[in-house]
């Protein structure tokens, strides 16, 4: 009910709305992705790399002091401990192996916060493949450490100068590149967005997160299912992976926290669930922030990774069907929640992830509720933003 059908639809959302020039690329992937993923040799290599290279399983950590503060049992799924510092690498490992199986030799990607760009550059270095990463000019400035990492890993970082010069515009540039290089190039999309089969494929690669949560929680609490799973959401790949194995378990509450920026009604926000209407962006039908005549509204968030005007089609369906609760956290709430986690648990989260921890500003939990939060990335890349915001110089 909450998974993609054979045409890539989640309820009314999804599909593949693409220019004719891209049809061969997307169709080849659609016809082959599931067969490749189920091949024993593929599964073996994917799982081996997740274990030996990424460092999985990532721990499920009981946050004692945070739990005491907020009056419930809080577990953190430590995706920040993965190689490259976030959940993104689960997907890039899967997609680079997929690209090799399809005979591709050149990789392109888009990135906002830079984490997906770093994860893509990392696997390209690992496999000896050419790597080009598109990144908005503004994001290049505010995520300088990740830009340096990509270049060290051998990737070419190409700035996007159009529009808001952020994630949406980087995605547009990557799609243009793909149209011009259809034969040898695979586009590693970094989120649960894009034309079918990307949302489903990315979600399946990220579903290792919820797969691990189930057996880890069984060890710690004697039960596989928490009362709630919480994740921040932009395009939504960390969220999709965190929810995946709980989608058809109605007793598990699913919570998504978006970026409200300076406030949902300020005109400087990325809260798609509150502000969006059905539209088409980057090849799929989904919820999208847009004007009355269908022009995409420029999003805003202090976190580069959530600065996107839509959400993936799976999340649009979870919102519309009522399966998931959506909340919006402001810049201030996310930054404060990030600082609180740092000082209570000794873990500095990515600002994106700080939005998930701002859930406690919006929802009260019962003392015996088991709440699992996706700690999707670490805050190294955001230290300058934290320093400026809190005056830590």
Secondary structure, DSSP 8 states (H G I E B T S, - for coil): --S--TTSEETTEE-----HHHHHHHHHHHHHHHHHHH-HHHHHHHHHHIIIII--S--EEE-HHHHHHHTSEEEEEEGGGSTTSBTHHHHHHHHHHHHHHTT--EEEEEESSSHHHHHHHHHHHHHT-EEEEEEEHHHHHHTHHHHHHHHHTT-EEEEE-STTSSHHHHHHHHHHHHHHTTTTEEEE--SS-SSTTHHHHHHHHHTHHHHHHHHHHHHHHS-S--SEEEEE-SS-HHHHHHHGGGTT-TTSEEEEEEEEET-TTTT--B-HHHH-EEEEETTEEEEE-B-TTS-B-----SSGGG--SB--HHHHHHHHHTSEEEEEEEHHHHHHHHHHHHHHHS--B-HHHHHHHGGGGT----TT-EEEEEE-BBGGGGHHHHHHHHT--
